């Protein structure tokens, strides 16, 4: 059996359509919801995490630039944040 990194929780603050949201995750996750509920934005947040070790700027640039990533109701704030809790069993 191989040891794999497992994201247990992701916290999004002032990013895309998320003002302040925490999502708990398991080994298998299915994202469902109404149109406009943030499903695609959650996946975009994971793309940023995926790009972080190599080129963090790529998904931000292709997503319209930093200004497009900040939550619209909090645009006057200077930061957006993605935090994760990971499990790496060894």
C-alpha positions in Angstrom: 0.0 0.0 0.0 1.3 3.4 -0.9 1.2 6.4 1.4 -0.7 9.3 -0.1 -1.3 12.8 1.0 -4.9 13.3 1.8 -6.5 16.8 2.2 -8.8 16.5 5.2 -10.1 20.1 5.2 -9.9 23.2 3.1 -10.7 26.7 4.4 -11.4 29.4 1.9 -11.4 33.0 3.0 -12.2 36.0 0.7 -11.5 33.9 -2.4 -13.7 33.6 -5.5 -17.3 33.1 -4.3 -16.3 32.1 -0.7 -16.3 34.8 2.0 -15.4 32.4 4.8 -16.0 28.6 4.3 -14.5 25.4 5.6 -15.1 22.1 3.7 -14.3 18.8 5.4 -13.1 16.1 3.0 -12.9 12.4 2.9 -11.1 9.8 0.7 -13.9 10.2 -1.9 -15.8 13.5 -2.4 -18.7 14.3 -4.7 -19.4 18.0 -5.3 -23.1 18.7 -6.1 -25.2 21.8 -5.9 -27.3 24.4 -7.7 -25.9 26.5 -10.5 -23.9 29.4 -9.0 -23.3 27.6 -5.7 -19.5 27.6 -6.0 -18.7 24.1 -7.3 -16.4 25.3 -10.0 -14.7 27.8 -7.6 -13.9 25.0 -5.2 -12.2 23.1 -8.0 -10.3 26.3 -8.9 -9.0 26.5 -5.3 -7.7 23.0 -5.6 -6.0 24.0 -8.9 -4.1 26.7 -7.0 -3.0 24.2 -4.4 -1.9 21.8 -7.2 0.1 24.6 -8.9 1.7 25.9 -5.7 4.9 23.8 -5.8 5.6 24.7 -9.4 4.0 27.9 -10.7 1.4 29.5 -8.5 0.9 32.4 -10.8 -0.3 30.3 -13.7 -3.9 29.5 -12.5 -4.2 33.0 -11.1 -3.3 34.6 -14.5 -5.5 32.2 -16.5 -8.3 33.0 -14.1 -8.2 36.7 -14.9 -5.6 38.0 -12.5 -5.4 38.5 -8.8 -8.3 40.9 -8.7 -10.7 38.3 -10.1 -9.8 35.9 -7.2 -10.7 38.1 -4.3 -14.3 37.7 -3.1 -16.4 40.6 -4.5 -18.1 41.7 -1.3 -14.7 41.9 0.4 -12.7 43.4 -2.5 -11.5 46.3 -0.3 -9.6 43.7 1.8 -6.1 43.1 0.7 -5.9 39.3 1.0 -7.5 36.1 0.0 -6.5 32.8 1.8 -6.6 29.1 1.3 -5.6 26.9 4.2 -5.6 23.1 4.3 -5.3 20.4 6.9 -3.6 17.4 5.4 -3.0 13.8 6.5 0.1 12.0 5.3 0.2 8.6 7.0 3.7 7.0 7.1 
